[in-house]
Amino acid sequence: MDEKLKKEVVQSAQVIIFGQEGNYGSVNTNDNGAVSIGKVQWHGGRALNLLKTICAAESRAASILGAALYREITTATNWNTRTVNAQEKAAISSLLVTDAGKKAQDDLAKKDVTAYVEHGLKVGVSDPAALVYFADLENQGGAGASARVAAAAVKPVTLDTLHSAGLADRVMGKYSTRRKSVYNAARALNFGSQQTGGKTMTEQELRQLVADTINAWKGGTKGSAKHLEILEIYNGHTPLARGYKVQVNDAYCATTVSAAYIKAGIAAYTGTECGVQKFIELAMTLGIWTENDAHHPGLGDACAYDWQDNGVGDNTGAGDHIGIVTEVYASYFVVTEGNMSGGKVGTRKLEYNARYIRGFITPDFAAIAKKMGGTSGGTTGTQKPTAQQGNTYTVKAGDTLSGIAAKYSTTYQVLAAYNGISDPNRISVGQVIKIPGNGTTAAQKPAQRTHTVQKGESLWNIAEKHLGNGNRYREIKSLNGLGNDTIYPGQVLKLPQ
């Protein structure tokens, strides 16, 4: 296994183990005869060693712990049977959540989980998802338990065979709820072409993966295991946007969107950000921003909001909030968002062209699926999607008329008129859409020309520069769905061919 993939496995395993064990400040006063602490519940002597490390790095450790407990931690050599009382629990928890405490836990977790993964490789576990499952076994039961389960698994060891052996194990099988939870989490992981079971992703499967990923965090609140998993995924991805590591008390809507894209394995194509407006600007730079409040998004697209929108014309204000589209219907769609009221992950139902919509981040899922070894349609393998077969397109689950139109460089209005569709919001799976002209897809047409707005420019200036006539600014305005003449530096405008 190459180092890049191993790093991805270690990162994924840390997130899953973290979600099973606790949070930075967790203290189990008596876990089978000794205290367990922190994000992966270090037990007994390992808990003591972690506390020693934190005490050496945190100048306030003595005042946080109290003189007696501080002296014991810094001088003791064995905590294998040490339990703690309520007062000691509160003091230890306070030390664990300091910056020094969190850093020490992050460093130790990475070191430990890397060792778990390397042990798995040594005993013959090479499937990435199975290694994640193996790492959790070892974190909970020790090296003996993980090796025993791996030895009992049907060969070659896969996630499924390792899970079956884990459930059947005389010790680890007692924790069937955890086994099943980790199995489901590992199954959802995406390691590029080495996904669980070797199955490549179609465009629609990839979109659904993004939706399922963010939906798994619904109900999470600030400080909860789900929230901390989001931060762990985002902060563990490099490079960090603007070098900033998101903190527990920060707003985290953009961070949640980024984490979903990271976990789904597509962050290289979407970029990541922890700020909404910065995310919009990044999407513009990448050419995946749709400047149109009335756009009909697909699953996995991100919907951005501007709470100062006055409802008149196209909204071009600063972005305030963002989430991912997880359900699409004829007259409305559903967005799953982090940092909603009360700091929770929840959902919002929106009609198309609703007030406060700022625009959409629309990754090219078809192209991404192909680069990851899949297809752009609803099939897998080498079969070409129906869209390539002649001048018709067969509607698949999750398709919208506007999305189909985009594939062929036309508009949903043109397709609706050409096919006699009275309601563009109502198309059905299996419906055959006729494509005007020769059915050439956007990928076969000349590349779309764009212009990035500079300070002091106007639509007239841009039309004069690129089209040779300032009076043609209305063409640019229409092509980009602009409701007024307002543009701003950094905005990416499509230009007429």
C-alpha positions in Angstrom: 0.0 0.0 0.0 1.4 3.4 -1.0 2.0 6.1 1.7 -0.8 8.3 0.3 -3.4 5.7 0.6 -2.2 4.6 4.0 -2.5 8.2 5.2 -6.1 8.3 4.0 -6.8 5.0 5.8 -5.3 6.3 9.0 -7.3 9.5 8.8 -10.6 7.7 8.1 -9.9 5.3 11.0 -9.2 8.1 13.4 -12.5 9.8 12.5 -14.5 6.5 13.0 -12.7 5.6 16.2 -13.2 9.1 17.6 -17.0 8.8 16.8 -17.2 5.5 18.7 -15.2 6.4 21.8 -15.9 10.0 23.0 -14.7 13.5 22.7 -11.6 15.5 23.8 -13.0 16.0 27.3 -14.4 12.5 27.9 -13.4 10.7 31.2 -14.7 7.3 32.1 -14.1 7.0 35.8 -14.0 3.2 35.9 -13.7 1.4 32.6 -13.1 -2.3 33.5 -11.1 -1.4 36.5 -9.2 1.7 35.5 -9.9 5.2 34.1 -10.2 5.9 30.4 -9.8 9.4 28.9 -10.0 11.5 25.8 -11.1 11.2 22.2 -10.1 7.5 21.8 -10.5 6.6 25.5 -6.9 5.8 26.4 -7.0 3.4 29.3 -5.1 3.0 32.6 -1.3 3.4 32.1 -1.8 4.9 28.6 -4.1 7.5 30.1 -1.4 8.4 32.6 1.2 8.8 29.9 -1.1 11.1 27.9 -1.7 13.2 31.0 2.0 13.4 31.7 2.5 14.7 28.1 -0.2 17.4 28.6 1.2 18.5 31.9 4.6 19.0 30.4 3.1 21.2 27.7 0.4 23.1 29.6 1.7 25.8 32.0 -1.6 25.9 33.9 -1.7 22.2 34.5 -1.1 22.4 38.3 -3.8 25.0 38.9 -6.3 23.1 36.7 -5.7 19.7 38.4 -4.9 20.8 41.9 -1.6 20.2 43.7 -2.2 16.7 44.8 -3.5 15.3 41.5 -0.9 17.1 39.5 1.9 15.7 41.8 0.5 12.2 41.4 0.3 12.4 37.6 3.8 13.8 37.2 5.4 11.2 39.5 3.3 8.0 39.2 4.5 5.1 37.1 1.4 2.8 37.1 -2.3 3.6 36.7 -3.4 0.2 35.6 -6.0 0.0 38.4 -6.5 3.7 39.1 -10.1 4.9 39.0 -11.1 8.5 39.6 -13.8 10.3 41.6 -16.1 13.0 40.4 -13.9 15.9 41.4 -10.8 14.3 39.8 -12.9 13.6 36.7 -13.9 17.3 36.3 -10.3 18.4 36.7 -8.9 15.9 34.2 -11.6 16.8 31.7 -10.7 20.5 32.0 -7.0 19.7 31.3 -7.9 17.5 28.3 -9.8 20.3 26.5 -7.0 22.8 26.7 -5.2 23.5 23.4 -2.2 21.5 24.7 -4.6 18.7 25.7 -6.2 18.6 22.3 -2.9 18.7 20.5 -1.5 15.9 22.6 -4.6 13.8 21.9 -4.4 14.5 18.1 -0.7 13.6 18.0 -1.2 10.4 20.0 -4.3 9.3 18.1 -2.4 9.6 14.8 0.5 7.7 16.1 -1.6 5.0 17.6 -3.9 4.5 14.6 -0.9 4.5 12.2 0.5 1.6 14.3 -2.9 -0.2 14.1 -2.9 0.1 10.4 0.7 -1.0 10.0 -0.1 -4.1 12.2 -3.1 -4.9 10.0 -0.9 -4.8 6.9 1.6 -7.1 8.6 -1.1 -9.7 9.3 -2.4 -9.7 5.8 -5.2 -7.1 5.8 -4.7 -4.9 2.7 -8.2 -3.8 1.7 -8.5 -0.1 2.8 -12.0 -0.3 4.4 -11.0 -3.6 6.1 -8.0 -1.9 7.6 -10.2 0.9 9.1 -12.4 -1.8 10.7 -9.2 -3.6 11.9 -7.9 -0.4 13.5 -11.1 0.0 15.5 -10.8 -3.6 16.7 -7.3 -3.0 17.9 -8.2 0.3 19.6 -10.9 -1.4 21.5 -9.5 -4.8 22.2 -5.8 -4.6 21.7 -3.3 -6.1 19.2 -4.2 -9.7 20.3 -7.9 -9.3 19.6 -7.4 -7.6 16.2 -4.9 -10.3 15.1 -7.2 -13.1 16.3 -10.1 -11.7 14.3 -8.0 -11.2 11.2 -6.7 -14.8 11.4 -10.2 -16.1 11.7 -11.5 -14.1 8.7 -12.1 -15.9 5.3 -9.3 -15.1 2.9 -8.7 -12.9 1.2 -9.6 -10.5 4.0 -12.3 -8.0 3.0 -14.4 -5.7 5.0 -17.3 -8.2 4.9 -15.2 -11.3 5.9 -13.5 -9.3 8.7 -16.8 -8.1 10.0 -18.2 -11.6 10.0 -15.2 -12.8 12.0 -15.6 -9.9 14.4 -19.2 -10.7 15.1 -18.2 -14.3 15.7 -15.3 -13.6 18.0 -15.8 -14.7 21.6 -14.8 -11.2 22.9 -15.2 -8.6 20.2 -18.5 -10.1 19.2 -20.0 -9.1 22.5 -19.9 -5.5 21.2 -22.1 -6.2 18.2 -23.6 -2.7 18.1 -20.2 -1.1 17.7 -19.1 -3.8 15.2 -22.1 -3.0 13.0 -21.7 0.8 13.4 -18.0 0.7 12.4 -18.8 -1.7 9.5 -21.5 0.7 8.1 -19.1 3.7 8.5 -16.2 1.8 6.8 -18.5 0.7 3.9 -19.4 4.3 3.2 -15.8 5.3 2.8 -14.4 6.2 -0.6 -10.8 5.4 -1.4 -10.9 6.4 -5.1 -10.7 3.3 -7.4 -10.1 1.1 -4.3 -13.6 1.5 -2.9 -15.2 -1.2 -0.8 -15.9 -4.2 -3.0 -13.9 -2.7 -5.9 -17.1 -1.0 -7.3 -16.6 2.2 -9.3 -19.0 5.1 -9.0 -21.4 6.4 -11.6 -22.3 10.1 -11.6 -25.6 9.5 -9.8 -24.0 7.1 -7.2 -21.3 9.8 -6.5 -24.0 12.4 -6.0 -25.9 10.1 -3.7 -22.7 9.4 -1.8 -22.2 13.1 -1.0 -25.9 13.4 0.1 -25.6 10.3 2.3 -22.4 11.5 3.8 -23.8 14.8 5.0 -27.1 13.3 6.0 -25.2 10.9 8.4 -24.4 14.0 10.5 -28.0 15.1 10.9 -28.9 15.8 14.5 -25.4 16.6 15.5 -24.9 19.7 17.7 -21.8 21.7 18.6 -19.5 19.5 20.7 -21.3 16.3 19.8 -19.5 13.3 18.3 -20.9 14.1 14.9 -19.8 17.7 15.1 -16.3 16.7 16.2 -16.1 14.2 13.3 -16.9 17.0 10.9 -14.1 19.1 12.4 -11.7 16.1 12.5 -12.3 15.5 8.8 -11.9 19.1 7.8 -8.9 19.9 10.0 -7.2 16.7 9.0 -7.3 17.6 5.3 -4.4 19.5 3.7 -4.0 22.1 2.7 -6.2 23.9 5.2 -8.0 26.9 3.6 -6.1 30.0 4.5 -4.2 27.9 7.1 -7.0 28.1 9.6 -7.9 25.1 11.8 -11.7 25.3 12.7 -12.4 25.4 16.4 -15.3 23.8 18.3 -17.1 27.1 18.9 -16.8 28.4 15.3 -19.7 28.6 12.8 -19.3 25.5 10.7 -21.8 25.4 7.8 -19.0 25.7 5.1 -16.8 23.4 7.1 -19.6 20.8 7.0 -20.0 21.1 3.2 -16.2 20.8 2.8 -16.1 17.7 5.1 -18.7 16.0 3.1 -16.8 16.6 -0.1 -13.6 15.4 1.6 -15.1 12.2 2.9 -16.7 11.5 -0.4 -13.3 11.8 -2.0 -14.0 14.7 -4.4 -12.4 17.7 -2.5 -9.7 17.9 -5.2 -12.4 18.9 -7.6 -14.5 21.1 -5.3 -11.9 22.8 -3.1 -12.5 23.3 0.6 -13.3 26.3 2.7 -14.5 27.2 6.2 -16.0 30.6 5.1 -19.1 30.9 3.0 -18.1 33.9 0.8 -14.6 32.5 0.4 -16.2 29.2 -0.7 -18.3 31.1 -3.3 -15.2 32.9 -4.6 -13.3 29.6 -4.8 -16.1 28.0 -6.8 -16.0 30.9 -9.2 -12.3 30.4 -9.7 -12.8 26.7 -10.3 -15.6 27.4 -12.7 -18.2 25.5 -10.7 -20.3 28.4 -9.5 -23.8 28.8 -10.9 -24.9 32.5 -10.6 -28.6 31.9 -10.9 -31.1 31.8 -8.0 -33.6 29.9 -10.2 -31.2 27.1 -11.0 -32.5 23.6 -10.4 -29.7 21.9 -8.5 -28.9 18.2 -8.4 -28.0 16.0 -5.4 -24.6 16.9 -4.0 -24.6 20.5 -5.3 -24.2 23.1 -2.6 -26.8 25.9 -2.0 -25.5 29.2 -0.7 -27.7 31.8 1.0 -27.6 35.6 1.6 -29.8 36.6 4.5 -29.8 40.2 3.3 -31.5 39.4 0.0 -34.4 41.8 -0.8 -36.0 39.3 -3.2 -35.7 41.6 -6.2 -33.8 40.3 -9.2 -30.8 37.9 -9.0 -29.1 37.9 -5.6 -25.4 38.9 -5.9 -24.8 39.8 -2.3 -22.3 38.3 0.1 -22.8 34.7 1.2 -23.9 34.0 4.7 -24.8 30.3 4.9 -24.4 27.1 2.9 -25.5 23.4 2.7 -25.7 20.5 0.4 -28.7 19.5 -1.7 -29.9 16.0 -0.5 -33.3 15.7 -2.1 -34.8 17.0 -5.3 -38.5 17.1 -6.3 -40.6 18.7 -9.0 -41.4 22.0 -7.2 -38.9 22.0 -4.3 -35.6 20.6 -3.0 -34.1 19.9 0.4 -30.8 21.1 1.7 -28.9 19.5 4.6 -26.9 22.2 6.5 -24.5 22.4 9.4 -24.7 25.2 12.0 -28.4 25.8 11.7 -30.3 27.4 14.6 -29.0 26.0 17.9 -25.7 24.9 16.2 -27.2 21.7 14.8 -27.0 19.8 11.5 -30.5 19.8 10.0 -32.5 20.2 6.8 -34.3 23.1 5.0 -37.0 22.8 2.3 -36.8 25.4 -0.5 -38.9 26.2 -3.5 -36.9 26.9 -6.7 -35.9 30.5 -7.0 -36.8 31.1 -3.4 -35.7 34.3 -1.6 -32.3 34.3 0.1 -30.8 31.8 -2.4 -27.4 33.3 -3.3 -26.4 30.7 -5.9 -25.1 27.2 -6.2 -21.7 25.3 -6.2 -22.2 22.8 -9.0 -19.3 20.3 -9.2 -19.0 18.5 -12.5 -20.0 15.1 -11.0 -20.0 13.4 -14.5 -16.4 14.4 -15.1 -15.4 13.5 -11.5 -17.0 10.1 -11.7 -15.1 9.4 -15.0 -11.8 10.5 -13.4 -12.4 8.2 -10.5 -13.0 5.2 -12.8 -16.8 5.3 -13.1 -19.2 6.7 -15.7 -21.2 9.9 -16.1 -24.6 8.2 -16.3 -26.4 5.6 -14.2 -24.3 2.6 -15.3 -21.0 1.2 -14.3 -18.2 -0.5 -16.3 -17.5 0.3 -19.9 -21.1 0.7 -21.1 -21.6 4.2 -22.5 -24.4 6.3 -20.9 -27.6 6.6 -22.9 -26.8 10.3 -23.3 -24.1 9.4 -25.8 -26.3 7.3 -28.0 -27.8 9.5 -30.7 -29.9 12.6 -30.2 -32.0 11.4 -27.2 -31.4 11.1 -23.5 -33.1 8.7 -21.1 -33.9 10.2 -17.8 -32.3 8.6 -14.7 -33.0 8.9 -11.0 -31.9 12.4 -9.8 -31.9 14.0 -13.2 -33.4 17.4 -13.8 -34.3 19.0 -17.1 -31.9 21.9 -16.4 -29.1 19.3 -15.6 -29.8 17.5 -18.9 -29.8 20.8 -20.8 -26.4 21.7 -19.3 -24.9 18.4 -20.7 -25.9 19.6 -24.2 -25.2 23.3 -23.9 -28.8 24.3 -24.2 -31.5 25.5 -21.7 -34.3 23.6 -20.0 -36.8 26.0 -21.7 -35.5 24.8 -25.1 -35.8 21.2 -24.2 -39.3 21.7 -22.7 -40.5 23.3 -25.9 -38.9 20.8 -28.2 -40.4 17.8 -26.2 -43.8 19.4 -25.5 -43.2 19.4 -21.8 -45.7 21.7 -20.1 -44.0 21.6 -16.6 -40.2 21.6 -16.8 -40.1 20.5 -13.1 -41.9 17.2 -13.9 -39.9 14.6 -15.7 -39.8 10.9 -14.8 -37.2 8.1 -14.8 -37.2 6.3 -18.1 -38.6 9.3 -20.0 -36.8 9.8 -23.3 -35.8 13.5 -24.0 -35.2 14.5 -27.6 -32.1 16.7 -28.0 -32.3 19.5 -30.7 -29.7 19.5 -33.4 -27.1 16.7 -33.6 -27.1 15.7 -30.0 -23.6 17.0 -29.4 -22.7 17.1 -25.7 -21.1 20.1 -24.0 -17.8 18.2 -23.8 -17.6 18.0 -27.6 -18.3 21.8 -28.1 -15.7 24.5 -27.9 -14.6 25.4 -24.4 -16.8 28.1 -22.7 -15.0 31.5 -22.6 -15.0 33.2 -19.3 -13.8 36.5 -17.8 -12.9 37.2 -14.2 -14.2 40.6 -13.2 -11.5 43.1 -12.1 -11.9 46.1 -9.8 -13.5 49.0 -11.6 -14.9 47.0 -14.6 -18.5 47.2 -15.8 -20.5 44.9 -18.1 -20.1 47.5 -20.8 -16.3 47.5 -20.5 -16.2 43.7 -20.6 -18.4 43.5 -23.7 -16.3 46.2 -25.4 -13.1 44.2 -24.6 -14.2 40.7 -25.5 -17.1 41.2 -28.0 -15.9 44.4 -29.7 -19.1 46.3 -28.9 -20.1 47.6 -25.4 -23.8 47.5 -26.5 -23.5 43.7 -26.4 -23.3 43.8 -22.6 -26.9 42.5 -22.5 -25.8 39.2 -24.0 -23.4 38.7 -21.1 -26.0 39.7 -18.7 -28.5 37.2 -20.1 -26.0 34.4 -20.5 -25.1 34.6 -16.8 -28.7 35.1 -15.5 -28.0 38.5 -14.0 -31.0 40.4 -12.8 -29.2 43.7 -12.8 -26.0 45.3 -13.9 -24.1 44.8 -10.6 -20.9 42.8 -10.8 -18.0 42.6 -8.4 -14.3 41.8 -8.5 -13.5 38.0 -8.6 -16.9 37.1 -10.2 -16.5 34.7 -13.2 -18.7 35.6 -16.1 -19.4 33.3 -19.1 -18.9 35.0 -22.5 -20.9 34.5 -25.7 -19.1 32.3 -28.2 
